[in-house]
Amino acid sequence: MHSNYRNLPLGALIGFEAAARLESFSLAAAELNMTQSAVSHQIKALENQLGQPLFRRINRGVELTDAGRDLRGTAAAALETIRLGVRRLDFYTKPGSVVLMMPHAFATGWYMPRVPALMRDLPNIEPWLVTADDEPDVANSEIDFAITRGRGAWDGLVAVRLFGDRLHPMCAPELRRRLPETVTPRILQDVPLLHHEEEEDWQNWFATAGVARPSFVKGLNFSDPGMVLDAAARGLGICLGSMRLAGERIEKGELVVLDGGVPSSRPYYLIAHPRNLKRPGVTELWDWFLSQADASQEG
């Protein structure tokens, strides 16, 4: 007999899971606020659809068959997945919920150190943070707004420049003590460098400084600019780091900034679809980010 698994009734599966867990139709009925007869009919219909018994009826009690025991674990896991999914939907509708997206390195280096201030300034706003390094699709997703780098060209979106950035050579204090008092580009030709996959890399930096480095192959490579800062703080080499993302590490003395900073050609922007900026919670958080853009810093 062939079973139609595509059309298994969810209600019957819920009744089965409760009866299997409680080992009683009557207890399952009480838990589900149903009659015992209704639970019994649900399970009988499920058995008919599956083409095999799930319970043995013994006097006034029931016990699971081998097939029933197998299905119990599957049903419990499936229903828990559904429950978790339904509970997650509450985040989309709860007051003060704002979904924002930003690169992982920006989240750890700039945003997270400011979250205590955010909680103090906007106690009614509860951001839902999504970290991704891909280009944010704020027009066709649940993202209310995003922070990204670029040059200000996003058709159909509201884009406001948050701030610029400067890239400086930086390293751990221990490594800095082993370097000369004045660290010139020529000295950096012979020290271990840390590399990342940004377009504004060491090769571009040396070209701007007018110094030719023979090779850029040596040294550790990272796809995440936040990880390259972590590697530098651990003394693994000198990185070309973002002053915006390294601010907390610099304040804590984990990184020392060397001379030779260059402006980044890709500022940070807030971007959003115009419809999202009609929600008060979104505009409050948007304005908070703008207020945090420290105009006194370089960039």
C-alpha positions as CSV (number, residue, x, y, z in Angstrom):
1,M,0.0,0.0,0.0
2,H,1.4,3.4,-1.0
3,S,1.1,6.2,1.5
4,N,0.6,9.8,0.6
5,Y,3.2,11.5,2.7
6,R,2.7,14.9,1.0
7,N,-0.8,15.3,2.6
8,L,-0.2,14.2,6.2
9,P,-2.6,16.3,8.3
10,L,-0.7,18.5,10.8
11,G,-3.5,18.2,13.4
12,A,-3.2,14.4,13.4
13,L,0.5,14.6,13.7
14,I,0.1,16.9,16.8
15,G,-2.4,14.5,18.3
16,F,-0.1,11.5,17.6
17,E,2.9,13.3,19.1
18,A,1.1,14.1,22.3
19,A,-0.4,10.6,22.7
20,A,3.0,9.0,22.0
21,R,4.8,11.3,24.5
22,L,2.1,10.9,27.2
23,E,1.3,7.2,26.3
24,S,-2.4,8.0,26.7
25,F,-5.1,9.2,24.4
26,S,-7.0,10.8,27.3
27,L,-4.0,12.7,28.6
28,A,-3.2,13.9,25.1
29,A,-6.9,15.0,24.7
30,A,-6.6,17.0,27.9
31,E,-3.4,18.7,26.9
32,L,-4.8,19.6,23.5
33,N,-8.2,20.7,24.9
34,M,-9.9,18.0,22.7
35,T,-12.1,15.1,23.4
36,Q,-10.5,11.6,23.6
37,S,-12.7,10.5,20.8
38,A,-11.3,13.3,18.6
39,V,-7.7,12.3,19.3
40,S,-8.5,8.7,18.6
41,H,-10.1,9.5,15.3
42,Q,-7.1,11.7,14.3
43,I,-4.7,8.9,15.0
44,K,-6.8,6.3,13.3
45,A,-6.9,8.5,10.2
46,L,-3.1,8.9,10.4
47,E,-2.7,5.1,10.7
48,N,-4.9,4.6,7.7
49,Q,-3.0,7.1,5.6
50,L,0.4,5.5,6.6
51,G,-1.0,2.0,6.0
52,Q,0.2,0.6,9.4
53,P,-0.7,0.8,13.1
54,L,1.1,3.2,15.3
55,F,-0.4,2.1,18.6
56,R,-1.5,-1.2,20.1
57,R,-4.8,-0.9,22.0
58,I,-4.4,-2.8,25.2
59,N,-7.5,-2.9,27.4
60,R,-8.0,0.8,28.3
61,G,-4.4,1.8,27.5
62,V,-2.2,2.1,24.5
63,E,1.5,1.4,23.6
64,L,3.5,2.3,20.6
65,T,4.3,-0.1,17.9
66,D,7.8,-0.2,16.4
67,A,6.6,2.1,13.6
68,G,5.0,4.4,16.2
69,R,8.3,4.7,18.2
70,D,10.1,5.5,15.0
71,L,7.6,8.2,14.0
72,R,7.5,9.7,17.5
73,G,11.0,11.1,17.3
74,T,10.4,12.4,13.8
75,A,7.1,14.0,14.8
76,A,8.6,15.6,17.9
77,A,11.5,17.1,16.0
78,A,9.3,18.4,13.2
79,L,6.8,20.0,15.5
80,E,9.5,21.7,17.5
81,T,11.0,23.1,14.3
82,I,7.6,24.6,13.4
83,R,7.1,26.0,17.0
84,L,10.5,27.7,16.8
85,G,9.7,29.1,13.4
86,V,6.4,30.5,14.6
87,R,8.0,32.0,17.7
88,R,10.6,33.7,15.5
89,L,7.8,35.5,13.6
90,D,7.1,37.5,16.8
91,F,10.4,39.4,16.2
92,Y,9.0,40.9,13.0
93,T,6.0,42.4,14.7
94,K,7.1,43.3,18.2
95,P,7.2,47.1,18.9
96,G,10.7,48.6,18.6
97,S,12.1,45.8,16.4
98,V,14.3,47.1,13.7
99,V,16.3,44.7,11.4
100,L,19.6,46.2,10.3
101,M,22.4,44.7,8.3
102,M,26.1,45.5,8.3
103,P,29.5,43.9,7.5
104,H,30.8,41.6,10.3
105,A,33.9,43.6,10.8
106,F,31.9,46.8,11.2
107,A,29.6,45.1,13.7
108,T,32.4,43.9,15.9
109,G,34.7,46.9,15.5
110,W,32.3,49.9,15.5
111,Y,28.8,48.9,16.3
112,M,29.2,46.5,19.3
113,P,31.3,49.0,21.4
114,R,28.4,51.5,21.0
115,V,25.5,49.1,21.8
116,P,25.5,50.2,25.6
117,A,25.0,53.8,24.5
118,L,22.3,52.7,22.0
119,M,20.4,50.8,24.8
120,R,20.6,53.9,27.0
121,D,19.6,56.4,24.3
122,L,16.9,54.3,22.7
123,P,15.5,52.0,25.4
124,N,12.4,51.2,23.3
125,I,14.4,50.0,20.2
126,E,15.5,46.4,20.0
127,P,17.7,46.0,16.9
128,W,17.9,42.6,15.1
129,L,21.4,42.6,13.7
130,V,22.3,40.7,10.5
131,T,25.9,40.5,9.6
132,A,27.0,39.8,6.0
133,D,29.6,41.1,3.7
134,D,27.5,40.8,0.6
135,E,25.8,43.8,-1.0
136,P,22.6,44.4,1.1
137,D,19.3,43.9,-0.7
138,V,17.2,46.3,1.3
139,A,14.6,46.6,-1.4
140,N,13.5,43.0,-1.5
141,S,14.2,41.7,2.0
142,E,13.2,42.1,5.6
143,I,16.2,44.4,6.2
144,D,15.0,47.9,7.4
145,F,18.2,49.5,6.6
146,A,21.9,48.7,6.2
147,I,25.4,50.1,6.7
148,T,27.7,49.5,3.8
149,R,30.7,50.9,2.0
150,G,30.5,52.5,-1.4
151,R,30.5,55.6,-3.5
152,G,26.9,56.7,-3.1
153,A,25.2,55.1,-6.1
154,W,22.1,53.1,-5.1
155,D,19.2,53.6,-7.4
156,G,15.8,53.9,-5.8
157,L,17.2,53.9,-2.3
158,V,17.8,56.6,0.3
159,A,21.6,56.7,0.9
160,V,23.2,59.0,3.5
161,R,26.9,59.2,4.0
162,L,27.7,58.1,7.6
163,F,31.4,58.9,7.6
164,G,34.7,58.3,5.8
165,D,37.7,56.4,7.0
166,R,41.5,56.4,7.1
167,L,43.7,53.4,6.7
168,H,46.9,53.3,8.8
169,P,49.6,50.8,9.4
170,M,49.1,49.4,12.9
171,C,50.5,46.7,15.0
172,A,50.7,45.3,18.5
173,P,52.7,47.3,21.1
174,E,55.3,44.6,21.5
175,L,56.1,44.6,17.7
176,R,56.1,48.4,17.7
177,R,58.9,48.4,20.4
178,R,61.1,46.4,18.0
179,L,60.8,49.0,15.2
180,P,62.7,52.2,14.9
181,E,61.3,55.3,16.4
182,T,60.3,56.7,13.0
183,V,58.7,54.0,10.8
184,T,59.0,55.0,7.2
185,P,57.5,53.1,4.1
186,R,61.1,51.9,3.3
187,I,61.3,50.3,6.8
188,L,58.0,48.5,6.2
189,Q,59.5,46.9,3.1
190,D,61.3,44.4,5.4
191,V,58.7,43.7,8.1
192,P,55.9,41.0,8.2
193,L,52.7,42.4,6.7
194,L,49.2,41.2,7.1
195,H,47.0,41.3,4.1
196,H,43.2,41.5,3.5
197,E,41.1,41.2,0.3
198,E,40.1,44.9,0.1
199,E,40.9,46.9,-3.0
200,E,42.8,49.4,-0.8
201,D,45.6,47.1,0.2
202,W,49.3,47.2,0.9
203,Q,50.2,47.3,-2.8
204,N,48.1,50.4,-3.2
205,W,49.5,51.9,0.0
206,F,53.2,51.4,-1.2
207,A,52.4,52.8,-4.6
208,T,50.8,55.9,-3.0
209,A,54.0,56.3,-0.8
210,G,56.1,56.0,-3.9
211,V,58.0,53.0,-2.6
212,A,58.4,49.8,-4.5
213,R,58.1,46.6,-2.4
214,P,59.5,43.6,-4.2
215,S,56.8,41.1,-3.2
216,F,53.4,41.0,-1.6
217,V,53.2,37.3,-1.5
218,K,54.6,36.8,2.0
219,G,52.4,37.3,5.1
220,L,49.1,36.0,6.4
221,N,46.0,36.7,4.3
222,F,42.4,37.4,5.5
223,S,39.1,37.9,3.8
224,D,37.7,39.8,6.8
225,P,39.2,43.2,7.7
226,G,38.2,42.6,11.3
227,M,40.2,39.4,11.4
228,V,43.3,41.2,10.1
229,L,43.0,43.6,13.0
230,D,42.8,40.7,15.4
231,A,45.9,39.1,13.9
232,A,47.8,42.4,14.2
233,A,46.7,42.8,17.9
234,R,48.2,39.3,18.5
235,G,51.6,40.4,17.2
236,L,51.5,38.4,13.9
237,G,52.5,41.4,11.8
238,I,51.6,44.9,10.7
239,C,48.2,45.5,9.1
240,L,46.8,48.3,7.1
241,G,43.8,48.9,9.4
242,S,40.7,51.0,9.4
243,M,40.7,53.7,12.0
244,R,36.9,53.3,12.3
245,L,37.1,49.6,13.0
246,A,40.2,49.6,15.2
247,G,39.0,52.4,17.5
248,E,38.3,50.2,20.5
249,R,41.5,48.2,20.2
250,I,43.5,51.4,19.9
251,E,41.9,52.9,23.0
252,K,42.6,49.7,25.0
253,G,46.3,49.7,23.9
254,E,46.0,46.5,21.9
255,L,47.0,48.3,18.7
256,V,49.5,51.1,18.0
257,V,49.0,53.4,15.0
258,L,52.0,54.1,12.8
259,D,52.4,57.1,10.5
260,G,51.4,57.0,6.9
261,G,47.6,57.0,6.9
262,V,45.7,57.3,3.7
263,P,42.1,58.3,3.2
264,S,39.7,55.5,2.1
265,S,37.9,56.1,-1.2
266,R,34.9,54.1,0.0
267,P,33.0,55.9,2.9
268,Y,30.3,54.2,5.0
269,Y,26.7,54.8,4.1
270,L,23.3,54.2,5.6
271,I,21.0,52.9,2.9
272,A,17.3,52.1,3.1
273,H,14.2,51.7,0.9
274,P,12.1,54.9,1.3
275,R,9.1,52.9,2.6
276,N,11.1,51.7,5.6
277,L,11.9,55.2,6.7
278,K,8.2,55.8,7.4
279,R,8.3,53.7,10.5
280,P,9.2,55.7,13.6
281,G,11.4,53.0,15.1
282,V,13.5,52.8,12.0
283,T,13.9,56.5,11.7
284,E,14.9,56.7,15.4
285,L,17.7,54.2,14.9
286,W,18.7,55.7,11.6
287,D,19.1,59.1,13.3
288,W,21.0,57.6,16.2
289,F,23.6,56.2,13.8
290,L,24.0,59.6,12.2
291,S,24.4,61.1,15.7
292,Q,27.2,58.7,16.4
293,A,29.2,59.7,13.3
294,D,32.0,61.5,15.1
295,A,32.8,64.4,12.9
296,S,36.0,65.1,14.9
297,Q,37.7,62.0,13.6
298,E,39.6,61.9,10.4
299,G,37.8,60.9,7.3
